[in-house]
Amino acid sequence: MIELALPDISEAGRWIAFLTGAGWLALGVALGVSNTLSYRRQVTVSARCKSVEKLSKQEYSHLLRRKPVAGEDGYVLLSAKQTKRLRVGEEVRITYDPRSAHLVFVGDEYPRFTHGKAIIFCTALGMIPIMFAVLA
């Protein structure tokens, strides 16, 4: 059996560590719930490319005109690293959340967790002080 040699901390220190961890854990859960609701609100529409600007060797910025769904602006700026860029006048299907219209994805593939790394980071950062408070 492995034994951990943890420093002896006071009761107040344990509560501070526990509450700090609970705060980070709550933030991770809130991000996960927010991403799930955003995934459920996704909308797929057609958009026409109005202009293309080359930002770097393989990165292009596309100005797309879409049909507004929830009263948002009909234009969206899509910046992406890609080998095949859209041509002016070309039509493409895009998927986005009307409440977060700046997050645009080409095609029908809207990721379930757009902030997956942040969710994992906050959850892990929250579990460390909680485990320390429980084990110490």
N, C-alpha and C positions, 0 to 999 in steps of 0.2 A: 504494500500500500504506500502511496506517495503522500508525504506530509509537507505542507507548505508552512514556511516560517514567515508569517505575516506580523508586522509590527502591531503592538498593542495600542489601540486608539480609544479615545473616550467615547462615551455614549453620544454626545453631541456631534463628534466627528463622524460617527457612523450615520447619524441622521442626515448630516450635511452631504455626505457621499451618496447616500441612498436617494435623497431628493434631487441632487444634481443628475444622477443617472436616470431617475424617473423623468426629469425634464427632457433630457436628450432622447429617451425612449419615446416619450409622448410626441416629440417633434418628428421622429421617424415614422410613427404610426399615422400622424396627421398628413405627412407627405404621401404615404401609401394610400390613404383614403382619398386624398385630393387627386392623385393619379388615376385611381379607379373610377372616380366620378367623371374625370375628363375623358377617359376611355369610353365610358357609356354615352357621352354627349357627342361623340365623333360624327362628322358629316363628310360625305364624299361627294364632290362636285367636279365638274369640268372647268378647266381654266385654260385661257389662251395666252401664249407668250407674247408680250408687247415689246420687250427689249431685252438684250443680253449684253452684259458688261464683263469683260475678262478681268478678274482681280489678281490672279497669279498664274503660274504655269498650268495648273490643273483645277483651279477654282474659278467658278463663274457665278455671277449674280444675275438672276432672272427676275424681271418684273412681270408678274402674271395678273391677268384680269379674270376674276371669278364672279360667279353670281352670288351676291350677298344673301346669306340665309337669315341672320338674326339682326339685321340693320347695321352690320359692321361695314367698314370700307371695302369696296370691291377689288382693290388692288392689294397684292401681297408680294413681298420681296423674298425670293427663295435663293439662298446662297448655299452652294454645295460643292464638294470636291467630287468631280465625276469626270470620266473620260469622254462620255458622250453628252454634249450640251444640247439644250433645246434650241430650235431655230425660231426666229421671229415668225409669228403666225401659227406655230404648231400648237395643237391642243393636247392637253395632258390631264389626267384625273389626279386630283389632290385630295387628301384627307386632313381635316383639322378639327379642333374644338372651337365652336363659336365664342366661348368665353375666353379662350387663349388663342386668338386668331393668328398670333405671330408664330406658333408652332405648327408648321406646315410640313406634311410628308407626302412624297410622290407616290401615287398608287393607292391601293386599299390597305396598305400596311401601316396602321397607326399603332405604335408600341403601347403595350399595357402600362408599362412603367417608364415614363419619359425621364424621370429623375431617380432611376434605380440605384446608381452609385451613391447618391445622397441619402437614400433610404437605408442602404446597408451601412454607410458610415455612421449615421446618427444612431441606428440601432446598436451597432457594436460599441460606439462610444458611450451609450447609455448603459449597456450591460456590464462594462468594466467596473464602474464605481458601485453598482448594485451588488455585484459578486464580491467586491472587496468589503462592502459594508456587512454583508451576510456572513462571510467567512472570517472576518477579523474579530 
